[in-house]
């Protein structure tokens, strides 16, 4: 999908950030500027954003709109690093995610879609939760449960959203708020919402499956990058999170914090076509990742370690994978190296 022109730090934040803070990494196009401005104002912490500008006759006009957005909100100067991507290709979503992460200036980053509102004081809660911090420092991912309003018009103004867990649960019980995209439970139900409603400490996700798409905080160093072969809607983030899980990174759920979707219309016909293509790509990608990490763990003598547990759990039905240790041993013998021993 090259060439793409990346302009890092097109605008850069004036604030010096604590290395232990969490940088929100996100991606937007010019039509999402208003909702992004609300995100910056709400979070008031480090944000690294990839902004795509299509290289066509409207390029200069859309760059001008970017400047207008930047000048419209003083918090943007303080907290926001902007990385502009100029090319003729729409929705290289994982490439855009990688750019935002690469230029993030703290040790942790949060993969967040711009239309989700962080309802709680996330930074304060993390500073007061030694267990969550311990999990993050270990390299594991922490999840913020995702919700949406049942009536779409109720989800437009984030100023009306609940600001703590108790208020949220009340709205859930009144059937005004539901788990995000509850018509597709595989996307988020692994979070185990019933457990979350009743827990006051971080807990581990124990029933991961490949369609899981939570909003997560991750350690910048050591986390796999998002595969950039996924273009357009459908499976792009799931593929990214799948590889992260297979690499040996577990998911844990924060007990007090959550995000709520801000309602907006979808381009359903575009999404339908792109999902169809990416669905097949994702099926092949899962097999590739399972074999690739099997080889990696075997080479590093980690096959019998806990780091390979996620792979063995998710990849055990893939044809031929169970023979990986034997094939690795044969390859080593042929190369004259000491064979791998189970």
C-alpha positions as CSV (number, residue, x, y, z in Angstrom):
1,X,0.0,0.0,0.0
2,X,3.0,2.3,-0.4
3,X,4.0,5.0,-0.9
4,X,2.7,6.8,2.3
5,X,4.3,10.1,3.5
6,X,4.4,10.1,7.3
7,X,5.0,13.5,9.0
8,X,5.8,12.7,12.6
9,X,5.1,15.4,15.3
10,X,3.4,17.6,12.8
11,X,2.2,19.2,16.0
12,X,3.8,18.2,19.3
13,X,2.6,18.5,22.8
14,X,4.2,21.2,25.0
15,X,3.8,19.1,28.2
16,X,6.6,16.9,29.4
17,X,5.0,13.5,30.2
18,X,5.8,11.1,33.0
19,X,7.3,7.9,31.4
20,X,4.9,5.8,33.5
21,X,1.8,7.6,32.2
22,X,-0.6,6.1,29.7
23,X,-0.6,7.6,26.2
24,X,-3.8,7.2,24.3
25,X,-3.1,6.2,20.7
26,X,-5.8,6.7,18.2
27,X,-6.4,7.5,14.6
28,X,-8.8,9.9,12.9
29,X,-9.8,11.5,9.6
30,X,-10.9,15.1,9.1
31,X,-14.6,14.2,9.6
32,X,-13.9,13.1,13.2
33,X,-12.2,16.3,14.4
34,X,-15.0,17.5,16.7
35,X,-15.3,14.2,18.6
36,X,-11.5,14.0,18.9
37,X,-11.4,17.5,20.4
38,X,-13.8,16.2,23.1
39,X,-11.4,13.3,23.8
40,X,-8.4,15.6,24.3
41,X,-10.4,17.8,26.7
42,X,-11.7,14.9,28.7
43,X,-8.4,13.0,29.1
44,X,-5.9,15.8,29.6
45,X,-3.1,13.3,29.4
46,X,-0.7,12.3,26.6
47,X,-2.3,11.5,23.3
48,X,-0.5,10.3,20.1
49,X,-2.8,10.5,17.1
50,X,-2.4,9.5,13.5
51,X,-4.3,11.8,11.2
52,X,-4.9,10.6,7.6
53,X,-5.0,13.2,4.8
54,X,-6.0,11.9,1.4
55,X,-3.6,13.1,-1.3
56,X,-6.1,14.5,-3.7
57,X,-7.5,17.9,-4.7
58,X,-8.8,18.4,-1.2
59,X,-5.5,17.8,0.6
60,X,-4.6,21.4,1.3
61,X,-8.2,22.2,2.5
62,X,-8.1,19.2,4.9
63,X,-4.7,20.3,6.2
64,X,-6.2,23.7,6.8
65,X,-9.0,22.1,8.8
66,X,-6.4,20.3,10.9
67,X,-4.8,23.6,11.8
68,X,-8.3,25.0,12.6
69,X,-8.9,22.1,15.0
70,X,-5.6,22.4,16.6
71,X,-6.1,26.1,17.2
72,X,-9.6,25.7,18.5
73,X,-8.6,23.9,21.8
74,X,-5.8,24.9,24.1
75,X,-5.6,21.4,25.5
76,X,-4.4,20.1,22.1
77,X,-1.2,22.2,22.3
78,X,-0.5,20.9,25.8
79,X,-1.3,17.1,25.4
80,X,-1.4,16.1,21.8
81,X,1.2,14.8,19.4
82,X,-0.1,14.7,15.8
83,X,1.4,12.5,13.1
84,X,0.1,13.2,9.6
85,X,-0.1,10.4,7.0
86,X,-0.6,11.6,3.4
87,X,-1.4,9.1,0.7
88,X,-4.2,8.0,-1.6
89,X,-5.3,4.9,0.4
90,X,-8.2,4.9,2.8
91,X,-8.5,3.0,6.0
92,X,-5.0,1.5,6.5
93,X,-6.1,1.3,10.1
94,X,-3.4,-1.0,11.5
95,X,-0.7,1.1,9.8
96,X,-2.2,4.2,11.4
97,X,-2.3,2.5,14.8
98,X,1.4,1.5,14.5
99,X,2.4,5.1,13.7
100,X,0.6,6.5,16.7
101,X,2.2,3.9,18.9
102,X,5.7,4.3,17.5
103,X,5.8,8.0,18.3
104,X,4.1,7.7,21.8
105,X,6.2,9.2,24.5
106,X,5.5,7.1,27.5
107,X,6.0,3.5,28.5
108,X,2.4,2.5,28.1
109,X,-0.2,3.1,25.4
110,X,-3.9,2.6,25.1
111,X,-5.5,1.5,21.8
112,X,-8.7,3.5,21.7
113,X,-11.1,4.3,18.9
114,X,-11.8,8.0,18.9
115,X,-15.5,7.6,19.3
116,X,-15.1,6.1,22.8
117,X,-15.3,8.2,25.9
118,X,-13.3,7.3,29.0
119,X,-15.9,8.0,31.7
120,X,-13.7,7.7,34.8
121,X,-10.5,9.3,36.1
122,X,-8.3,6.5,34.7
123,X,-5.0,8.0,35.5
124,X,-5.9,8.5,39.2
125,X,-7.3,5.0,39.5
126,X,-4.1,3.5,38.0
127,X,-2.0,5.5,40.4
128,X,-4.0,4.2,43.4
129,X,-4.1,0.5,42.2
130,X,-0.8,-1.2,42.9
131,X,-2.1,-4.6,41.6
132,X,-3.1,-3.0,38.2
133,X,0.3,-1.3,38.0
134,X,2.0,-4.6,38.8
135,X,0.1,-6.3,36.0
136,X,1.0,-3.5,33.6
137,X,4.7,-3.6,34.5
138,X,4.8,-7.4,33.9
139,X,3.9,-6.7,30.3
140,X,0.3,-7.9,30.5
141,X,-2.6,-6.0,28.9
142,X,-5.3,-4.3,31.0
143,X,-8.9,-4.0,29.6
144,X,-11.4,-1.2,30.0
145,X,-14.9,-2.7,29.6
146,X,-16.9,-1.1,26.8
147,X,-20.6,-0.1,26.8
148,X,-23.1,1.8,24.6
149,X,-26.5,3.3,25.0
150,X,-29.5,1.3,24.0
151,X,-31.1,4.3,22.4
152,X,-28.6,5.8,20.0
153,X,-29.7,9.4,20.6
154,X,-28.9,9.0,24.3
155,X,-25.2,8.3,23.4
156,X,-24.5,11.5,21.5
157,X,-23.5,13.9,24.3
158,X,-20.7,12.4,26.4
159,X,-21.2,15.1,29.1
160,X,-24.3,13.1,30.2
161,X,-22.5,9.8,30.5
162,X,-22.1,8.2,33.9
163,X,-18.8,9.1,35.7
164,X,-18.4,6.1,38.0
165,X,-19.1,2.4,38.1
166,X,-22.1,2.7,40.4
167,X,-23.9,5.1,38.1
168,X,-23.2,2.9,35.2
169,X,-24.5,-0.2,36.8
170,X,-27.7,1.7,37.6
171,X,-28.2,2.5,34.0
172,X,-27.5,-1.1,33.0
173,X,-30.1,-2.3,35.4
174,X,-32.6,0.2,33.9
175,X,-31.8,-1.2,30.4
176,X,-30.6,2.2,29.2
177,X,-27.0,1.0,28.7
178,X,-25.8,-2.4,27.4
179,X,-22.5,-4.0,26.7
180,X,-20.9,-2.7,23.5
181,X,-22.4,-4.5,20.4
182,X,-24.3,-7.0,22.4
183,X,-25.6,-8.4,19.0
184,X,-22.1,-9.7,18.5
185,X,-21.2,-11.1,21.9
186,X,-17.9,-12.6,20.8
187,X,-16.5,-9.1,20.4
188,X,-16.6,-8.2,24.1
189,X,-18.2,-10.8,26.3
190,X,-14.9,-12.4,27.1
191,X,-14.4,-9.5,29.5
192,X,-17.0,-11.3,31.7
193,X,-19.3,-8.3,32.5
194,X,-21.1,-10.2,35.3
195,X,-17.8,-10.6,37.1
196,X,-16.9,-7.0,36.5
197,X,-20.2,-5.7,38.0
198,X,-19.3,-7.5,41.3
199,X,-15.5,-7.2,41.5
200,X,-13.4,-4.4,43.0
201,X,-10.0,-5.7,42.0
202,X,-8.3,-6.5,38.7
203,X,-9.0,-10.0,37.3
204,X,-7.6,-12.1,34.5
205,X,-9.5,-12.9,31.3
206,X,-9.8,-16.7,31.3
207,X,-12.0,-17.5,28.2
208,X,-10.2,-15.6,25.4
209,X,-11.4,-16.3,21.8
210,X,-10.2,-14.9,18.5
211,X,-13.0,-12.4,18.0
212,X,-12.3,-10.5,21.2
213,X,-11.8,-6.8,20.6
214,X,-11.4,-5.0,23.9
215,X,-9.9,-1.5,24.5
216,X,-6.6,-2.2,26.2
217,X,-3.6,-0.6,27.8
218,X,-0.3,-2.2,26.8
219,X,3.4,-1.8,27.4
220,X,5.1,-0.1,24.5
221,X,8.2,-2.2,24.5
222,X,7.8,-5.9,23.8
223,X,4.2,-5.8,22.5
224,X,3.8,-7.1,18.9
225,X,2.8,-4.5,16.2
226,X,-0.5,-4.6,14.4
227,X,-0.3,-6.5,11.0
228,X,-0.6,-3.9,8.3
229,X,-2.0,-6.3,5.7
230,X,-5.4,-5.6,7.1
231,X,-6.9,-2.7,5.2
232,X,-10.4,-1.4,5.9
233,X,-13.1,-2.5,8.3
234,X,-13.4,-5.9,9.9
235,X,-10.9,-8.0,11.9
236,X,-8.1,-5.4,11.8
237,X,-8.1,-4.9,15.5
238,X,-9.0,-8.5,16.4
239,X,-6.0,-9.6,14.4
240,X,-3.8,-7.2,16.3
241,X,-5.1,-8.4,19.6
242,X,-4.9,-12.1,18.6
243,X,-1.2,-11.9,17.8
244,X,-0.6,-10.0,21.1
245,X,-2.4,-12.8,23.0
246,X,-0.6,-15.6,21.1
247,X,2.8,-13.9,21.9
248,X,2.2,-14.7,25.5
249,X,0.5,-11.5,26.7
250,X,-2.5,-12.1,29.0
251,X,-5.5,-9.8,29.4
252,X,-6.6,-8.5,32.7
253,X,-9.7,-6.3,33.4
254,X,-9.6,-3.0,35.4
255,X,-12.3,-3.0,38.1
256,X,-13.4,0.7,38.1
257,X,-12.8,2.1,34.7
258,X,-14.9,1.8,31.5
259,X,-15.5,3.4,28.1
260,X,-18.8,4.2,26.4
261,X,-19.4,4.5,22.7
262,X,-20.5,7.9,21.4
263,X,-23.2,7.3,18.8
264,X,-22.7,8.1,15.1
265,X,-23.8,6.7,11.8
266,X,-21.8,3.9,10.1
267,X,-21.0,3.4,6.5
268,X,-22.6,0.0,6.5
269,X,-22.2,-0.9,2.8
270,X,-18.5,-0.1,2.8
271,X,-18.1,-2.1,6.1
272,X,-19.9,-5.1,4.7
273,X,-17.6,-5.5,1.7
274,X,-14.4,-4.9,3.6
275,X,-15.5,-7.3,6.4
276,X,-16.1,-10.1,3.8
277,X,-12.5,-9.7,2.5
278,X,-10.9,-9.4,5.9
279,X,-12.8,-12.4,7.3
280,X,-10.9,-14.7,5.0
281,X,-7.6,-12.9,5.5
282,X,-8.0,-13.3,9.3
283,X,-8.6,-17.0,9.0
284,X,-5.3,-17.5,7.2
285,X,-3.6,-15.0,9.5
286,X,-4.5,-17.0,12.6
287,X,-2.8,-20.1,11.2
288,X,0.2,-18.1,10.2
289,X,0.6,-16.5,13.6
290,X,0.2,-19.9,15.4
291,X,3.0,-21.5,13.3
292,X,5.2,-18.4,13.5
293,X,5.1,-18.2,17.2
294,X,5.4,-22.0,17.6
295,X,8.7,-21.7,15.7
296,X,9.7,-18.7,17.8
297,X,9.0,-20.4,21.1
298,X,10.8,-23.6,20.1
299,X,13.8,-21.7,18.9
300,X,14.0,-19.9,22.3
301,X,13.4,-23.1,24.3
302,X,10.1,-21.6,25.6
303,X,7.8,-24.3,24.3
304,X,7.3,-25.8,27.8
305,X,7.2,-22.4,29.5
306,X,4.0,-20.5,30.5
307,X,4.7,-18.0,27.6
308,X,3.5,-20.6,25.1
309,X,0.3,-21.5,27.1
310,X,-1.9,-19.0,25.1
311,X,-0.7,-20.4,21.8
312,X,-1.3,-24.0,22.8
313,X,-4.8,-23.1,24.0
314,X,-5.8,-21.2,20.9
315,X,-4.0,-23.1,18.2
316,X,-4.5,-26.7,19.2
317,X,-7.0,-27.4,16.4
318,X,-4.8,-26.2,13.6
319,X,-3.7,-29.0,11.4
320,X,-0.1,-29.9,11.7
321,X,0.7,-27.7,14.7
322,X,1.1,-30.6,17.1
323,X,4.0,-31.8,15.0
324,X,5.9,-28.6,15.4
325,X,8.3,-29.8,18.1
326,X,9.2,-32.9,16.1
327,X,9.7,-30.9,12.9
328,X,11.9,-28.4,14.7
329,X,14.0,-31.3,16.1
330,X,14.5,-32.7,12.6
331,X,15.5,-29.4,11.2
332,X,18.0,-28.9,14.0
333,X,19.5,-32.3,13.5
334,X,19.9,-31.6,9.7
335,X,21.6,-28.3,10.5
336,X,24.0,-30.1,12.9
337,X,22.7,-28.3,16.0
338,X,21.6,-29.9,19.2
339,X,18.0,-31.1,18.7
340,X,15.1,-29.6,20.7
341,X,14.0,-31.8,23.6
342,X,10.5,-31.7,25.0
